[in-house]
Amino acid sequence: MTRMFKAAMTLVVATATLSVAKPVEVPINLEVGQAQGEYDEVVRVPVAITSGPLVHADGVLSYQIFLQIDRTVIDPVAVVYDGTLGDGRQRSSNISVMAEDSELDILRFAVAGNDSMEGAGPLAYLDFRVVGEPGDFGAISFSEVKFNEENPPLSGVFVDGGVTVSNASPVVAPEFTGQ
């Protein structure tokens, strides 16, 4: 883990623990969406709660998601929180290489606040630039999920997603016949 990410996570954890963080005792189902794009196009993939809305009594103050990505097909551009459950809260994101010889990387993002999250929908949107060949699939897989930081991971269903590289529509120039 990089020093900058550790410092950012310390800030996120400190904010989350200003309120008494208790273990989350409800299963939360998560899903990474699917997208399709052409080479060099930026696509947006949601990471969303699919088990129903969170309520105040659930006590979710923070979340930290670790996703394994294949950077030979998709290259991360941004983690977007506007219009998500993380909107208006402290947040952090980071990409790190799992191993020097690995083509798989870990994308981490975290959000924390002083009050319980309420509602349903996306936790974040992930923007990726498509860098693979037509027909390639860039898998985005859950590696680790934490709610309220140091508490044990929840039982829930986690559905992986990804990006499919589509064929670019060929541009055909009109043929000039000279007449």
N, CA, C and O of each residue as an XYZ file, in Angstrom:
716
protein
N       0.853     -1.173      0.000
C       0.000      0.000      0.000
C       0.898      1.235      0.000
O       1.892      1.275      0.726
N       0.572      2.207     -0.778
C       1.393      3.399     -0.839
C       1.184      4.252      0.396
O       0.148      4.165      1.055
N       2.179      5.081      0.708
C       2.063      5.957      1.879
C       0.904      6.929      1.733
O       0.188      7.202      2.697
N       0.718      7.457      0.510
C      -0.357      8.416      0.296
C      -1.714      7.759      0.544
O      -2.597      8.362      1.153
N      -1.878      6.531      0.074
C      -3.141      5.844      0.284
C      -3.349      5.549      1.761
O      -4.462      5.704      2.265
N      -2.291      5.122      2.473
C      -2.411      4.855      3.909
C      -2.823      6.115      4.655
O      -3.660      6.058      5.555
N      -2.246      7.245      4.289
C      -2.593      8.510      4.947
C      -4.046      8.876      4.669
O      -4.763      9.310      5.571
N      -4.478      8.703      3.433
C      -5.865      9.014      3.076
C      -6.823      8.092      3.814
O      -7.863      8.538      4.299
N      -6.485      6.814      3.905
C      -7.358      5.867      4.598
C      -7.396      6.166      6.090
O      -8.438      5.984      6.721
N      -6.289      6.619      6.672
C      -6.281      6.996      8.077
C      -7.270      8.126      8.311
O      -7.997      8.124      9.305
N      -7.298      9.091      7.399
C      -8.241     10.196      7.498
C      -9.674      9.695      7.363
O     -10.551     10.130      8.109
N      -9.922      8.793      6.431
C     -11.262      8.245      6.243
C     -11.693      7.470      7.480
O     -12.819      7.633      7.950
N     -10.815      6.632      8.011
C     -11.131      5.836      9.197
C     -11.370      6.745     10.394
O     -12.307      6.518     11.159
N     -10.551      7.757     10.567
C     -10.713      8.678     11.691
C     -12.069      9.363     11.624
O     -12.735      9.523     12.647
N     -12.476      9.760     10.451
C     -13.780     10.405     10.299
C     -14.901      9.430     10.626
O     -15.868      9.788     11.299
N     -14.771      8.211     10.154
C     -15.826      7.217     10.381
C     -15.958      6.884     11.856
O     -17.059      6.596     12.323
N     -14.866      6.916     12.594
C     -14.919      6.508     13.988
C     -15.302      7.640     14.926
O     -15.394      7.430     16.135
N     -15.529      8.851     14.386
C     -16.047      9.915     15.231
C     -17.411      9.523     15.778
O     -17.734      9.842     16.922
N     -18.207      8.840     14.981
C     -19.420      8.208     15.464
C     -19.003      6.799     15.859
O     -18.012      6.282     15.343
N     -19.729      6.183     16.749
C     -19.348      4.840     17.172
C     -19.726      3.861     16.068
O     -20.906      3.614     15.818
N     -18.712      3.309     15.412
C     -18.943      2.357     14.330
C     -19.207      0.992     14.930
O     -18.391      0.459     15.683
N     -20.345      0.439     14.590
C     -20.686     -0.902     15.055
C     -20.654     -1.842     13.863
O     -20.727     -1.390     12.720
N     -20.549     -3.120     14.106
C     -20.587     -4.054     12.980
C     -21.918     -3.937     12.236
O     -22.971     -3.750     12.844
N     -21.848     -4.049     10.928
C     -23.054     -4.048     10.107
C     -23.606     -5.462     10.155
O     -22.918     -6.422      9.807
N     -24.846     -5.581     10.586
C     -25.409     -6.905     10.838
C     -26.432     -7.339      9.801
O     -27.156     -8.312     10.012
N     -26.496     -6.625      8.684
C     -27.402     -7.032      7.603
C     -26.559     -7.404      6.390
O     -25.556     -6.744      6.116
N     -26.946     -8.455      5.653
C     -26.195     -8.779      4.440
C     -26.433     -7.703      3.383
O     -27.557     -7.237      3.196
N     -25.376     -7.325      2.706
C     -25.473     -6.324      1.645
C     -24.954     -6.964      0.364
O     -23.808     -7.409      0.299
N     -25.807     -7.004     -0.649
C     -25.424     -7.538     -1.953
C     -24.883     -6.406     -2.815
O     -25.444     -5.310     -2.836
N     -23.796     -6.673     -3.522
C     -23.174     -5.680     -4.394
C     -23.002     -6.240     -5.797
O     -22.855     -7.447     -5.989
N     -23.024     -5.335     -6.776
C     -22.822     -5.755     -8.159
C     -22.001     -4.713     -8.907
O     -22.240     -3.510     -8.796
N     -21.027     -5.205     -9.670
C     -20.292     -4.361    -10.617
C     -21.044     -4.462    -11.937
O     -21.350     -5.564    -12.393
N     -21.342     -3.332    -12.550
C     -22.103     -3.318    -13.795
C     -21.300     -3.808    -14.986
O     -20.120     -4.143    -14.877
N     -21.971     -3.837    -16.116
C     -21.376     -4.226    -17.397
C     -21.370     -3.004    -18.304
O     -22.271     -2.169    -18.225
N     -20.381     -2.893    -19.151
C     -20.325     -1.811    -20.132
C     -19.687     -2.348    -21.402
O     -19.075     -3.416    -21.412
N     -19.844     -1.584    -22.464
C     -19.242     -1.931    -23.746
C     -18.696     -0.652    -24.348
O     -19.326      0.402    -24.266
N     -17.517     -0.747    -24.955
C     -16.943      0.435    -25.573
C     -15.908      0.082    -26.611
O     -15.362     -1.021    -26.633
N     -15.654      1.051    -27.471
C     -14.650      0.897    -28.516
C     -13.288      1.331    -27.980
O     -13.193      1.992    -26.946
N     -12.245      0.949    -28.697
C     -10.885      1.311    -28.316
C     -10.783      2.821    -28.096
O     -11.279      3.601    -28.909
N     -10.145      3.230    -27.008
C      -9.872      4.605    -26.608
C     -11.109      5.360    -26.104
O     -11.016      6.547    -25.792
N     -12.248      4.700    -26.023
C     -13.456      5.318    -25.480
C     -13.426      5.197    -23.952
O     -12.908      4.214    -23.422
N     -13.978      6.188    -23.241
C     -14.117      6.113    -21.791
C     -15.535      5.640    -21.485
O     -16.515      6.228    -21.942
N     -15.626      4.561    -20.700
C     -16.919      3.998    -20.320
C     -17.084      4.105    -18.807
O     -16.102      4.162    -18.067
N     -18.334      4.131    -18.360
C     -18.638      4.250    -16.927
C     -19.312      2.970    -16.456
O     -20.262      2.488    -17.071
N     -18.797      2.422    -15.340
C     -19.308      1.182    -14.767
C     -19.737      1.460    -13.325
O     -18.926      1.923    -12.523
N     -21.013      1.181    -12.978
C     -21.435      1.397    -11.594
C     -21.053      0.226    -10.694
O     -20.991     -0.922    -11.136
N     -20.799      0.539     -9.421
C     -20.696     -0.468     -8.368
C     -21.843     -0.139     -7.425
O     -21.832      0.908     -6.777
N     -22.838     -1.027     -7.341
C     -24.088     -0.679     -6.674
C     -24.543     -1.724     -5.665
O     -24.198     -2.902     -5.751
N     -25.331     -1.245     -4.704
C     -26.026     -2.121     -3.764
C     -27.254     -2.667     -4.479
O     -28.033     -1.908     -5.056
N     -27.425     -3.988     -4.439
C     -28.579     -4.608     -5.103
C     -29.510     -5.297     -4.113
O     -30.486     -5.926     -4.521
N     -29.221     -5.187     -2.818
C     -30.023     -5.902     -1.813
C     -31.121     -5.051     -1.201
O     -31.751     -5.478     -0.233
N     -31.370     -3.873     -1.728
C     -32.389     -3.002     -1.157
C     -31.739     -1.828     -0.451
O     -30.533     -1.838     -0.204
N     -32.533     -0.813     -0.125
C     -31.959      0.406      0.440
C     -31.401      0.216      1.850
O     -31.917     -0.570      2.645
N     -30.343      0.952      2.130
C     -29.815      1.005      3.486
C     -30.715      1.922      4.305
O     -31.226      2.919      3.796
N     -30.902      1.582      5.566
C     -31.658      2.441      6.476
C     -30.736      2.849      7.613
O     -29.702      2.221      7.841
N     -31.114      3.899      8.324
C     -30.285      4.432      9.408
C     -29.891      3.339     10.414
O     -28.756      3.303     10.889
N     -30.834      2.460     10.729
C     -30.580      1.414     11.718
C     -29.507      0.422     11.280
O     -28.932     -0.268     12.122
N     -29.223      0.337      9.965
C     -28.166     -0.571      9.496
C     -26.801     -0.117      9.990
O     -25.893     -0.935     10.132
N     -26.644      1.166     10.253
C     -25.410      1.682     10.837
C     -24.207      1.696      9.921
O     -23.078      1.618     10.405
N     -24.403      1.792      8.605
C     -23.266      1.824      7.679
C     -22.706      3.247      7.638
O     -23.342      4.160      7.111
N     -21.514      3.422      8.197
C     -20.839      4.719      8.215
C     -19.790      4.821      7.117
O     -19.486      5.915      6.641
N     -19.237      3.672      6.715
C     -18.149      3.704      5.734
C     -18.111      2.399      4.950
O     -18.640      1.371      5.373
N     -17.468      2.481      3.794
C     -17.209      1.273      3.022
C     -15.866      1.414      2.324
O     -15.415      2.511      1.992
N     -15.251      0.268      2.119
C     -13.985      0.189      1.396
C     -14.097     -1.012      0.467
O     -14.343     -2.132      0.915
N     -13.914     -0.771     -0.846
C     -14.071     -1.814     -1.853
C     -12.733     -2.006     -2.570
O     -12.092     -1.036     -2.974
N     -12.322     -3.253     -2.722
C     -11.122     -3.626     -3.459
C     -11.579     -4.424     -4.676
O     -12.236     -5.455     -4.536
N     -11.233     -3.949     -5.865
C     -11.627     -4.621     -7.104
C     -10.388     -4.995     -7.904
O      -9.466     -4.193     -8.052
N     -10.376     -6.216     -8.417
C      -9.290     -6.661     -9.281
C      -9.668     -6.313    -10.719
O     -10.767     -6.632    -11.173
N      -8.742     -5.651    -11.439
C      -9.019     -5.230    -12.818
C      -7.895     -5.684    -13.748
O      -6.755     -5.860    -13.318
N      -8.225     -5.868    -15.008
C      -7.259     -6.278    -16.020
C      -6.903     -5.055    -16.867
O      -7.664     -4.659    -17.749
N      -5.739     -4.462    -16.592
C      -5.352     -3.222    -17.273
C      -4.858     -3.450    -18.694
O      -4.492     -2.488    -19.370
N      -4.838     -4.696    -19.169
C      -4.514     -4.910    -20.580
C      -5.736     -4.623    -21.453
O      -5.616     -4.493    -22.672
N      -6.929     -4.524    -20.819
C      -8.171     -4.280    -21.553
C      -8.801     -2.946    -21.156
O      -9.324     -2.228    -22.008
N      -8.754     -2.615    -19.873
C      -9.343     -1.376    -19.374
C      -8.344     -0.665    -18.466
O      -7.681     -1.295    -17.643
N      -8.244      0.644    -18.623
C      -7.327      1.445    -17.822
C      -8.146      2.437    -17.004
O      -8.880      3.239    -17.582
N      -8.042      2.406    -15.665
C      -8.866      3.287    -14.850
C      -8.552      4.760    -15.091
O      -7.390      5.153    -15.199
N      -9.605      5.561    -15.173
C      -9.482      7.005    -15.384
C      -9.890      7.753    -14.128
O      -9.197      8.678    -13.707
N     -11.027      7.357    -13.514
C     -11.529      8.078    -12.334
C     -12.521      7.225    -11.563
O     -13.146      6.315    -12.108
N     -12.651      7.544    -10.274
C     -13.736      7.041     -9.450
C     -14.637      8.250     -9.212
O     -14.194      9.267     -8.677
N     -15.908      8.133     -9.614
C     -16.845      9.257     -9.559
C     -17.883      8.979     -8.476
O     -18.495      7.912     -8.451
N     -18.076      9.952     -7.581
C     -19.014      9.780     -6.472
C     -20.273     10.628     -6.613
O     -21.215     10.441     -5.842
N     -20.324     11.554     -7.571
C     -21.495     12.410     -7.750
C     -22.733     11.558     -8.000
O     -22.727     10.686     -8.869
N     -23.797     11.810     -7.234
C     -25.040     11.074     -7.402
C     -25.029      9.671     -6.819
O     -25.878      8.851     -7.170
N     -24.074      9.380     -5.928
C     -23.982      8.052     -5.313
C     -24.165      8.165     -3.805
O     -24.307      9.264     -3.269
N     -24.161      7.026     -3.128
C     -24.234      7.035     -1.662
C     -22.987      7.661     -1.039
O     -23.010      8.063      0.124
N     -21.909      7.746     -1.802
C     -20.680      8.367     -1.306
C     -20.610      9.865     -1.533
O     -19.668     10.516     -1.079
N     -21.591     10.422     -2.228
C     -21.610     11.854     -2.533
C     -21.679     12.660     -1.234
O     -22.520     12.390     -0.377
N     -20.799     13.644     -1.091
C     -20.797     14.508      0.076
C     -20.062     13.946      1.281
O     -20.084     14.563      2.346
N     -19.423     12.813      1.152
C     -18.665     12.200      2.248
C     -17.180     12.242      1.914
O     -16.798     12.495      0.772
N     -16.347     11.992      2.918
C     -14.912     11.907      2.646
C     -14.649     10.643      1.859
O     -15.245      9.598      2.115
N     -13.736     10.753      0.886
C     -13.482      9.615      0.016
C     -12.028      9.565     -0.424
O     -11.297     10.555     -0.391
N     -11.645      8.365     -0.838
C     -10.276      8.118     -1.261
C     -10.288      7.001     -2.298
O     -11.126      6.102     -2.235
N      -9.359      7.056     -3.253
C      -9.225      5.955     -4.210
C      -7.759      5.783     -4.566
O      -6.960      6.711     -4.441
N      -7.418      4.575     -5.014
C      -6.023      4.234     -5.273
C      -5.978      3.017     -6.188
O      -6.851      2.151     -6.126
N      -4.958      2.959     -7.035
C      -4.715      1.785     -7.883
C      -3.323      1.274     -7.548
O      -2.379      2.059     -7.457
N      -3.188     -0.028     -7.364
C      -1.869     -0.575     -7.074
C      -1.664     -1.863     -7.851
O      -2.617     -2.577     -8.162
N      -0.414     -2.147     -8.156
C      -0.045     -3.370     -8.866
C       0.026     -4.503     -7.853
O       0.654     -4.368     -6.803
N      -0.623     -5.623     -8.173
C      -0.601     -6.776     -7.265
C       0.799     -7.381     -7.195
O       1.309     -7.663     -6.111
N       1.401     -7.572     -8.334
C       2.740     -8.146     -8.410
C       3.387     -7.579     -9.667
O       2.699     -7.267    -10.639
N       4.693     -7.447     -9.646
C       5.371     -6.830    -10.775
C       5.145     -7.556    -12.092
O       5.148     -6.926    -13.149
N       4.951     -8.865    -12.048
C       4.757     -9.618    -13.285
C       3.273     -9.832    -13.587
O       2.932    -10.548    -14.528
N       2.408     -9.230    -12.814
C       0.982     -9.427    -12.988
C       0.381     -8.355    -13.885
O       0.798     -7.197    -13.850
N      -0.601     -8.747    -14.689
C      -1.351     -7.786    -15.495
C      -2.624     -7.377    -14.762
O      -3.387     -6.546    -15.254
N      -2.854     -7.963    -13.582
C      -4.029     -7.628    -12.798
C      -3.638     -6.651    -11.695
O      -2.638     -6.844    -11.004
N      -4.426     -5.619    -11.544
C      -4.186     -4.595    -10.535
C      -5.377     -4.543     -9.596
O      -6.440     -5.093     -9.887
N      -5.189     -3.877     -8.470
C      -6.264     -3.670     -7.511
C      -6.656     -2.200     -7.534
O      -5.807     -1.322     -7.379
N      -7.930     -1.936     -7.724
C      -8.498     -0.594     -7.628
C      -9.233     -0.546     -6.294
O     -10.143     -1.337     -6.046
N      -8.825      0.401     -5.430
C      -9.459      0.545     -4.118
C     -10.198      1.864     -4.071
O      -9.708      2.873     -4.580
N     -11.369      1.866     -3.467
C     -12.020      3.133     -3.163
C     -12.728      3.011     -1.834
O     -13.222      1.946     -1.464
N     -12.768      4.133     -1.115
C     -13.324      4.145      0.232
C     -14.086      5.434      0.465
O     -13.753      6.485     -0.082
N     -15.120      5.329      1.293
C     -15.963      6.468      1.641
C     -16.301      6.354      3.116
O     -16.513      5.253      3.625
N     -16.352      7.502      3.814
C     -16.726      7.507      5.225
C     -17.437      8.805      5.571
O     -17.246      9.834      4.923
N     -18.261      8.730      6.608
C     -18.963      9.902      7.110
C     -19.341      9.706      8.558
O     -19.131      8.635      9.127
N     -19.904     10.750      9.156
C     -20.278     10.699     10.573
C     -21.677     10.157     10.810
O     -22.012      9.789     11.936
N     -22.497     10.102      9.772
C     -23.863      9.627      9.932
C     -24.090      8.392      9.073
O     -23.376      8.156      8.099
N     -25.090      7.614      9.447
C     -25.382      6.376      8.719
C     -25.867      6.676      7.309
O     -26.636      7.611      7.084
N     -25.406      5.871      6.371
C     -25.849      6.009      4.983
C     -27.264      5.469      4.851
O     -27.622      4.463      5.464
N     -28.055      6.148      4.046
C     -29.418      5.712      3.793
C     -29.685      5.778      2.299
O     -29.219      6.686      1.612
N     -30.440      4.807      1.806
C     -30.818      4.821      0.405
C     -30.307      3.606     -0.336
O     -29.728      2.688      0.245
N     -30.536      3.628     -1.633
C     -30.136      2.530     -2.505
C     -29.401      3.112     -3.696
O     -29.389      4.325     -3.903
N     -28.798      2.246     -4.465
C     -28.142      2.678     -5.685
C     -26.649      2.504     -5.647
O     -26.120      1.729     -4.850
N     -25.967      3.232     -6.519
C     -24.521      3.050     -6.649
C     -23.734      3.586     -5.460
O     -24.102      4.583     -4.840
N     -22.643      2.894     -5.166
C     -21.668      3.372     -4.185
C     -20.662      4.289     -4.876
O     -20.151      5.234     -4.275
N     -20.387      4.000     -6.143
C     -19.467      4.813     -6.950
C     -19.635      4.401     -8.411
O     -20.167      3.337     -8.725
N     -19.163      5.279     -9.286
C     -19.057      4.964    -10.709
C     -17.573      4.909    -11.041
O     -16.798      5.752    -10.589
N     -17.180      3.920    -11.826
C     -15.786      3.756    -12.229
C     -15.666      4.081    -13.708
O     -16.346      3.480    -14.539
N     -14.802      5.033    -14.034
C     -14.555      5.375    -15.430
C     -13.285      4.678    -15.893
O     -12.245      4.756    -15.238
N     -13.381      3.991    -17.036
C     -12.247      3.270    -17.615
C     -12.073      3.676    -19.067
O     -13.051      3.906    -19.779
N     -10.816      3.765    -19.505
C     -10.512      3.935    -20.926
C     -10.318      2.530    -21.494
O      -9.585      1.720    -20.926
N     -10.969      2.251    -22.600
C     -10.871      0.944    -23.250
C      -9.557      0.892    -24.021
O      -9.308      1.732    -24.886
N      -8.714     -0.097    -23.710
C      -7.402     -0.218    -24.358
C      -7.204     -1.590    -25.010
O      -6.154     -1.850    -25.598
N      -8.205     -2.464    -24.909
C      -8.082     -3.806    -25.459
C      -8.496     -3.889    -26.915
O      -8.865     -2.895    -27.541
N      -8.424     -5.086    -27.425
C      -8.789     -5.389    -28.811
C     -10.269     -5.764    -28.886
O     -10.833     -6.229    -27.895
N     -10.908     -5.571    -30.045
C     -12.307     -5.974    -30.194
C     -12.505     -7.428    -29.771
O     -11.744     -8.315    -30.158
N     -13.536     -7.646    -28.977
C     -13.843     -8.982    -28.470
C     -13.265     -9.264    -27.096
O     -13.712    -10.196    -26.426
N     -12.275     -8.482    -26.652
C     -11.700     -8.675    -25.323
C     -12.728     -8.324    -24.247
O     -13.634     -7.523    -24.476
N     -12.574     -8.936    -23.072
C     -13.406     -8.620    -21.917
C     -12.496     -8.251    -20.762
O     -11.650     -9.046    -20.351
N     -12.665     -7.055    -20.242
C     -11.903     -6.597    -19.077
C     -12.701     -6.856    -17.822
O     -13.604     -6.090    -17.487
N     -12.377     -7.927    -17.123
C     -13.114     -8.307    -15.917
C     -12.836     -7.324    -14.782
O     -11.721     -6.827    -14.624
N     -13.881     -7.059    -14.000
C     -13.780     -6.262    -12.779
C     -14.374     -7.145    -11.687
O     -15.584     -7.372    -11.656
N     -13.518     -7.644    -10.788
C     -13.923     -8.657     -9.809
C     -13.700     -8.161     -8.387
O     -12.700     -7.502     -8.100
N     -14.636     -8.481     -7.502
C     -14.468     -8.133     -6.093
C     -13.305     -8.921     -5.510
O     -13.223    -10.139     -5.674
N     -12.413     -8.221     -4.832
C     -11.307     -8.849     -4.138
C     -11.556     -8.832     -2.635
O     -11.291     -9.815     -1.943
N     -12.072     -7.701     -2.132
C     -12.371     -7.558     -0.709
C     -13.392     -6.443     -0.544
O     -13.384     -5.460     -1.284
N     -14.278     -6.613      0.447
C     -15.296     -5.608      0.755
C     -15.323     -5.422      2.269
O     -15.381     -6.390      3.027
N     -15.280     -4.157      2.698
C     -15.375     -3.854      4.133
C     -16.413     -2.756      4.335
O     -16.439     -1.766      3.604
N     -17.261     -2.945      5.333
C     -18.161     -1.900      5.785
C     -17.787     -1.571      7.221
O     -17.507     -2.476      8.008
N     -17.778     -0.297      7.573
C     -17.362      0.181      8.896
C     -15.956     -0.293      9.251
O     -15.686     -0.688     10.385
N     -15.090     -0.246      8.285
C     -13.660     -0.501      8.378
C     -13.273     -1.826      9.011
O     -13.448     -2.867      8.379
N     -12.774     -1.832     10.190
C     -12.136     -3.015     10.768
C     -13.086     -4.144     11.116
O     -12.650     -5.187     11.605
N     -14.352     -3.963     10.878
C     -15.298     -5.026     11.183
C     -15.192     -6.131     10.138
O     -14.752     -5.883      9.015
N     -15.589     -7.343     10.497
C     -15.461     -8.443      9.539
C     -16.301     -8.201      8.285
O     -17.305     -7.492      8.339
N     -15.894     -8.787      7.158
C     -16.673     -8.629      5.930
C     -18.090     -9.180      6.109
O     -18.312    -10.125      6.866
N     -19.015     -8.587      5.416
C     -20.414     -9.008      5.487
C     -20.651    -10.267      4.690
O     -19.926    -10.583      3.747
N     -21.685    -10.976      5.093
C     -22.150    -12.031      4.209
C     -23.079    -11.353      3.218
O     -23.922    -10.547      3.613
N     -22.946    -11.651      2.008
C     -23.752    -11.055      0.960
C     -23.313    -11.645     -0.361
O     -22.330    -12.382     -0.429
N     -24.040    -11.321     -1.401
C     -23.709    -11.814     -2.735
C     -23.000    -10.683     -3.478
O     -23.499     -9.560     -3.546
N     -21.845    -10.993     -4.026
C     -21.071    -10.013     -4.784
C     -20.982    -10.504     -6.226
O     -20.430    -11.573     -6.486
N     -21.527     -9.724     -7.165
C     -21.561    -10.106     -8.572
C     -20.536     -9.267     -9.332
O     -20.598     -8.038     -9.331
N     -19.595     -9.947     -9.978
C     -18.558     -9.273    -10.747
C     -19.113     -8.762    -12.070
O     -20.170     -9.205    -12.520
N     -18.403     -7.838    -12.684
C     -18.819     -7.276    -13.962
C     -17.620     -7.050    -14.853
O     -16.601     -7.728    -14.715
N     -17.734     -6.089    -15.779
C     -16.607     -5.804    -16.645
C     -16.999     -5.017    -17.877
O     -18.129     -4.552    -18.024
N     -16.018     -4.888    -18.755
C     -16.177     -4.100    -19.983
C     -15.816     -4.980    -21.176
O     -14.769     -5.626    -21.192
N     -16.699     -4.995    -22.173
C     -16.459     -5.707    -23.427
C     -16.008     -4.697    -24.470
O     -16.620     -3.641    -24.630
N     -14.937     -5.027    -25.178
C     -14.446     -4.153    -26.251
C     -15.226     -4.478    -27.509
O     -15.241     -5.616    -27.977
N     -15.876     -3.450    -28.049
C     -16.680     -3.640    -29.255
C     -15.867     -3.266    -30.487
O     -14.825     -2.617    -30.396
N     -16.367     -3.687    -31.628
C     -15.741     -3.326    -32.904
C     -16.085     -1.888    -33.230
O     -17.224     -1.455    -33.054
N     -15.109     -1.160    -33.700
C     -15.369      0.205    -34.145
C     -16.137      0.142    -35.455
O     -15.835     -0.668    -36.331
N     -17.115      0.993    -35.571
C     -17.863      1.047    -36.826
C     -16.955      1.644    -37.894
O     -16.448      2.753    -37.727
N     -16.748      0.922    -38.983
C     -15.849      1.445    -39.997
C     -16.449      2.685    -40.667
O     -17.645      2.744    -40.951
N     -15.599      3.652    -40.905
C     -16.021      4.853    -41.610
C     -15.693      4.642    -43.080
O     -14.532      4.466    -43.450
N     -16.730      4.663    -43.917
C     -16.535      4.432    -45.343
C     -16.654      5.770    -46.038
O     -17.695      6.424    -45.980
N     -15.583      6.171    -46.694
C     -15.592      7.428    -47.455
C     -16.375      7.215    -48.736
O     -16.265      6.167    -49.374
N     -17.168      8.212    -49.113
C     -17.886      8.064    -50.386
C     -16.901      7.979    -51.540
O     -15.877      8.660    -51.569
N     -17.239      7.138    -52.466
C     -16.350      6.945    -53.614
C     -16.650      7.997    -54.676
O     -17.802      8.181    -55.070
N     -15.634      8.666    -55.124
C     -15.795      9.691    -56.155
C     -15.520      9.050    -57.514
O     -14.447      8.492    -57.746
N     -16.491      9.138    -58.391
C     -16.339      8.477    -59.694
C     -15.805      9.422    -60.751
O     -15.463      8.990    -61.852
N     -15.729     10.699    -60.434
C     -15.167     11.661    -61.382
C     -16.164     12.155    -62.396
O     -15.768     12.853    -63.329
N     -17.417     11.841    -62.273
C     -18.385     12.309    -63.272
C     -19.299     13.345    -62.734
O     -20.168     13.835    -63.454
